[in-house]
Amino acid sequence: MEKTRIILADDQLLVREGMRALLDTLPQYEVIAECADGRTALEALRRWQPEVAILDIHMPEVSGIEATRQIHASLPAIEILILSAIDRKETIQQALDAGASGYLHKDFVLDELRCALDTVLAGKRYLSPQIKDRLNTAPESSVADCLTSRQIEILRLVASGQTTKQAARTLGISHKTVEFHRAQIMGRIGVNDVTALTRYAMQQGLIS
């Protein structure tokens, strides 16, 4: 029996190893390449043109959503299954709009993985149960609803790793102004450290 070829892309080695171990138990599937960043994933997908790509959303170089958009535009025959722990309605919709065939939450079991692959290969959309629930809920507030344009700029810079002084130089404002806005941002989105701030920026698609 000819196996269905899969390319797996996730920047976390343990995730890739766990996914490969699960896929190795499904004899009809074969992982032909593993990638740790989006750019390498794009190169591998264009070279091998597998039947399925399993992509994490947040990867270095090129995000999973951008990789999905590019592959869907140039190689639409490849079924793309997004694998992510992010369940924000806005992020899910972005992935689907980019051309993803399905969205698999990282909190899954083997039977769900098999079902997800079978579904997308049949030309249908697969969504994990919790992902379906998120899409059926009322719209969430977006970053633009709770932050000013200046605060969004500062959020993007701080989440990208810039210090207060670096962000101030980039924007041409004082570091005290940056500190003030950063405190306002944290208060408005309900976080209290830069790690959580960065996670929020990633979920909102401000950084990849």
N, C-alpha and C positions, 0 to 999 in steps of 0.2 A: 504494500500500500504506500502510495506517495504521500509524504508528510507535508503538512502545512508549515511553511517557513515563517519564523517570527524574529524580528529584531527588537531587542529590549533596551530601553534607555532610561537610566536613572542615575543621579549623581552619587547615590549612596550604595556602596559596595554590598552592604548587608541586605539591602532590598533586592538588588540584582541577584545575589546568591539565593535568597529565599524564593524569588520568582522562578529562577531556573530550576531549583529543586522541585517546585510544584509542577512546572511544565514537563519536567523529565518523567513524571508519573503518568503523563497523558501521551500515549504512544503515537497518536496521530499528529502531534505537534513537535517541532524542532526549533530550538533557538540557534540561529546561525550567526548571530553577532550580539555583543553587549557593548553599550556605549555609556560613557560617564558624563557627557555633555551634549548639548543640542547640536553643535556644529558637527561633531563626529557622527551623531545620529543621522543628520541630513546627508552626509557623505556616504554612509553605509546604506541608507535607504535608496539613494540614487544609484549606487553601484549594484546592489543585490536585488532590489525591487521585490521584496518578500510579499507574502499575502497579507501579513499583519504586522503592524508596529505598535508596541506598547510603550507609551511615553509618559514620563513624569512631567508635571507642569513646570516646576521651577528647577531649571538646570542652568549651569554656567554656559556662557557664550551665546546660546540661542534658547529661548524659553520653549517649553513644550507646545504652547499655544501658537507661537510663531512658526515652529517647525511643522506643526499640523497644517497651518495655513499654506505654507510653501509646498508641502508634499501633496496636499489635497488639490492644489492648483496645477501641479505639474505631473503628478502620478496618482490620479483619482482612483485607480484600481486597488491601491493599498488601503486596507481597512485600518483605521487608527483608533486604538483604544487608550484613552487617557487613564492613567493610574495616579491617584492623588489622595492625600488626606484632607485636602481643602474641600469644604462643602458649602462655600458661599455661593448663593444663587447667581450672583453677577459673574463669578469666575466660571461656574459650570456653563452658563449661557455663552460666554466668550469662547470656550472650548468647542461647544457644539456649533456655534456660528462659524468658527474657523474651519470646520469640516470633520470634526471627530465623529467616528461611528458609534462611540460609546464612552461612558464615564464610569470607571470602576473605583469605588472607594477602597483605600488601602486596608481597611478593616473588613477583609473578606475571607472566605473559606474556599477550599479547592472546588467544591461543586459550583460555587458562583463563578469562579474563574472559567471553568469549563463552559458554563452556560453563557457567559459573556462572549467568549470566543465563538461558540457555535452561532450565537445570535448575529454578531456583526458579519460573520462569513456568509450568513444567509441573506445578507443585504438589509438587515433590520437594525434599529438602534437599541443599544443596551444601556440601561441606567441602573446602578445599584439602588436597592429599596430606599436607603436614606437620601440618595440623590434625587430620586423621584419626589420624596417628601419635601425636599427643599424647593424644588421647582414649583410645587403646588402651593407653597406658602405665599403670603403677601409679600410684595416687593420690599427688599431691604434698603435702608438708606445708604447712599453711596458716599464716597469720600467728599464729593463736591457739595453734598447736602450739609455737612457739618464743619467743613474747613474753608477758609478763605483761599484765594488763589496764591497769596504770599505764603500761607501756611503749607499749602500743598507743595510749593517749591522747596521750602525748608524741610518738609518731611522727606521728600525724594532725596535731597542731598545728605541728610543725616542718616537715612536708611541705607544709602549707598556707601557709607563709611567715612564721610567727611566729618571733621571735628567742628566745633562751634566756630572757631576762628577761620577755618577753611571755608565754611559755608558763608560766613560773613563777607569774606573777600570775594567769593564767587558772585554774591548778590549785590555787593557794594553797599552793605549796611553794617552797623556796629554789631559786635559780638553780643552785647547786651540785648539788642533787639532780637537776635536769633534765639538767645536763651529764653526771652519772654515768650516768643512764639512757640518754642519747643514745649515749654510748660503748658501753654494753652492747648497745644495739640494733644499732649498726653491726657490732659483733663477731659477734653472733649470726646476722645475715643476710648477712654477708660483703661489706659495702660500706665505703667510706672517705671519702665526701663527701656533702654535702647533696643534690646533684643525683641521685646514685644512690639515696639514701634516698627522695627524692620519687618517683622512677621506681618503686621497690618499692612505695610506698604506693599509687600509681595502679594498679599491677598487682593489688594485693590488694583494690582497690575501696574503700580508706579515704578517698580523695579523688577528685574527678572533674576 
